[in-house]
């Protein structure tokens, strides 16, 4: 039986509604702040129970605070998810039809790519094949800035990837829409865009870069967890969460 929702839960939810997504350290700090502000019982190791209480009240409204991993750094994040509109249609209030068409084209290319990344040149080329009103180069650049600012895309050195928020919110849609293309991490079983792939043609499993770092940490001769062939890729370092 879930605990009754109090003012501390409501304050936490209000902050999630304002931010959309928050990293695990930020969620822990917010949890403590909300409990102390409203003189509620605070247990540092009960954050997920605290969120479960909120989710039990959000269920009738088809909303949920859902947890997922950043493919960039391997850290955990919490996102407020609309469970009814978990596809691109939920963005219609903020973006025009031609902007959403281009975003769908970007998703198609990212899902179908080897490394889950898309260059600005690829995006501009996609804009030329739009069926709705075409966007000018300056309009495409403005749209990309907005998508990054709204946390639907991430950008690094001129390359674009689906953001952590986008993957958490749209995972059911992505699994359904791209079921023949989508890659799944062998370690954590979540969708994998930025990943390493076993080079054994009879194996070919995929592992998130952060999962690779954790799984092979300290192993002198890394071998595929599925077929035991030598794992030839560079093993990234585990990225630690900065203390706040």
Buried (B, 14 or more C-beta within 10 A) or exposed (E): EEEEBBEBBBBBBEBBEEBBBBBBBBBBEBBBBBBEEBEBEBEEEBBEEBBEBBBBBBEEEEBBBBBBBBBBBBBBBBBBBEBEBBBBEBBEEEBBEBBBBBBBBBBBBBBEBEBBBBEBEBBBEBBEEBEEEBBEEEBBBEBBEBBBEBBBBBBEEEBBBBBBBBBBBBBEBBEEBBEEEBBBBBBBEBBBBBBBBBEBEEBBBBBBBBBBBBBBEEEEEBEBBBEEEEBEBEBBEEBEEEEE
